[in-house]
Amino acid sequence: MSQPLLEVTGLTMRFGGLLAVDGVALTVKEKQIVSMIGPNGAGKTTVFNCLTGFYKPSDGKIIFRGEEIQGLPGFKVARKGMIRTFQHVRLFKEMTVVENLLVAQHQHMNTNMLAGLFKTPGFRRSEREALERAAYWLERVDLKEFANRPANTLAYGQQRRLEIARCMVTQPSLLMLDEPAAGLNPRETEDLKELIGELRNEHGLTILLIEHDMKLVMGISDHIVVINQGCPLAAGTPAEVRQNPDVIKAYLGET
Ligand SMILES: Nc1ncnc2c1ncn2[C@@H]1O[C@H](COP(=O)(O)OP(=O)(O)OP(=O)(O)O)[C@@H](O)[C@H]1O
């Protein structure tokens, strides 16, 4: 059997005296949709921050595509194909929608300053491909007509879709979404669910999700990992997790 795309063991993160993440384990196989759930403050975003190099974990191993990456800086993790969104929208708000997608790709383009200055054929090709990818993803997330509008003039739900497009133009192998449904209305959440499913089914993407919307989580996940007060509490299919008494007590019982 092929090895998992992402394998995390014993992940631990201390902030002074606070043990925010305590021995979390996580396995994500290719083309799976895996969700991480848990009550507020359980440590979910801290796990994301450790995985994507925003925090250096205090302990634990993160193996991504067969390579240990714990402690690598964020830009190196991103170049390896692990790309995330944030709990709160983080776009270049003054830039246009399409500029947001072009800037995202520049960090990943195989060009240097000299190639840019002299506009070498390789540079022109990369630029053309970046524009094509931007156009494709704008169409895909239904934002083509807004391509030249400043990002901050988009409605909230559109900004969230632009964030996903901004991840997708970098051609990630693992897309990590931190509460993508937060602030969306039921219609937009339904569209998001469809989009996430299509990213996996049509683009072969692997997706790791933090989400509080249980209907979305239960409806879309292949596997769910539950953490509570920084510790692993349960893991399994949606049906298994839904019936787990510890989970009901710690989390689902609250809603
Ligand atoms: N940079 C930091 N410094 C100190 N404490 C932090 C830091 N980041 C997170 N924490 C603490 O770690 C714990 C876990 O927070 P985290 O944001 O990871 O939880 P979460 O499960 O994502 O919560 P939510 O669902 O509310 O977003 C909290 O007690 C939080 O206050």
The ligand as an SDF file (V2000), in Angstrom:
LIG
                    3D

 31 33  0  0  0  0  0  0  0  0999 V2000
    0.6930   32.0210   19.9370 N   0  0  0  0  0  0  0  0  0  0  0  0
    0.1140   31.5790   21.0530 C   0  0  0  0  0  0  0  0  0  0  0  0
    0.5890   31.9010   22.2710 N   0  0  0  0  0  0  0  0  0  0  0  0
    0.0000   31.4320   23.3990 C   0  0  0  0  0  0  0  0  0  0  0  0
   -1.0760   30.6420   23.4220 N   0  0  0  0  0  0  0  0  0  0  0  0
   -1.5970   30.2880   22.2300 C   0  0  0  0  0  0  0  0  0  0  0  0
   -1.0440   30.7220   20.9740 C   0  0  0  0  0  0  0  0  0  0  0  0
   -1.8000   30.2010   19.9730 N   0  0  0  0  0  0  0  0  0  0  0  0
   -2.7600   29.4830   20.5590 C   0  0  0  0  0  0  0  0  0  0  0  0
   -2.6410   29.5200   21.9020 N   0  0  0  0  0  0  0  0  0  0  0  0
   -3.4890   28.8350   22.8770 C   0  0  0  0  0  0  0  0  0  0  0  0
   -3.5200   27.4640   22.5260 O   0  0  0  0  0  0  0  0  0  0  0  0
   -4.7930   26.9010   22.7710 C   0  0  0  0  0  0  0  0  0  0  0  0
   -5.3430   26.2930   21.5010 C   0  0  0  0  0  0  0  0  0  0  0  0
   -5.7030   27.3460   20.5950 O   0  0  0  0  0  0  0  0  0  0  0  0
   -6.1470   27.0650   19.0830 P   0  0  0  0  0  0  0  0  0  0  0  0
   -6.3860   28.4050   18.4530 O   0  0  0  0  0  0  0  0  0  0  0  0
   -5.1560   26.1830   18.4370 O   0  0  0  0  0  0  0  0  0  0  0  0
   -7.5170   26.2930   19.2880 O   0  0  0  0  0  0  0  0  0  0  0  0
   -8.6140   25.9210   18.1980 P   0  0  0  0  0  0  0  0  0  0  0  0
   -8.9850   24.5120   18.4660 O   0  0  0  0  0  0  0  0  0  0  0  0
   -8.1340   26.2560   16.8410 O   0  0  0  0  0  0  0  0  0  0  0  0
   -9.8040   26.8840   18.6360 O   0  0  0  0  0  0  0  0  0  0  0  0
  -11.0030   27.5330   17.7640 P   0  0  0  0  0  0  0  0  0  0  0  0
  -11.8900   26.4160   17.3620 O   0  0  0  0  0  0  0  0  0  0  0  0
  -11.6520   28.4450   18.7820 O   0  0  0  0  0  0  0  0  0  0  0  0
  -10.3680   28.2620   16.6360 O   0  0  0  0  0  0  0  0  0  0  0  0
   -5.6730   28.0360   23.3270 C   0  0  0  0  0  0  0  0  0  0  0  0
   -5.6480   27.9630   24.7250 O   0  0  0  0  0  0  0  0  0  0  0  0
   -4.9490   29.2720   22.8350 C   0  0  0  0  0  0  0  0  0  0  0  0
   -5.1930   30.3730   23.6840 O   0  0  0  0  0  0  0  0  0  0  0  0
  1  2  1  0
  2  3  1  0
  2  7  2  0
  3  4  2  0
  4  5  1  0
  5  6  2  0
  6  7  1  0
  6 10  1  0
  7  8  1  0
  8  9  2  0
  9 10  1  0
 10 11  1  0
 11 12  1  0
 11 30  1  0
 12 13  1  0
 13 14  1  0
 13 28  1  0
 14 15  1  0
 15 16  1  0
 16 17  2  0
 16 18  1  0
 16 19  1  0
 19 20  1  0
 20 21  2  0
 20 22  1  0
 20 23  1  0
 23 24  1  0
 24 25  2  0
 24 26  1  0
 24 27  1  0
 28 29  1  0
 28 30  1  0
 30 31  1  0
M  END
$$$$
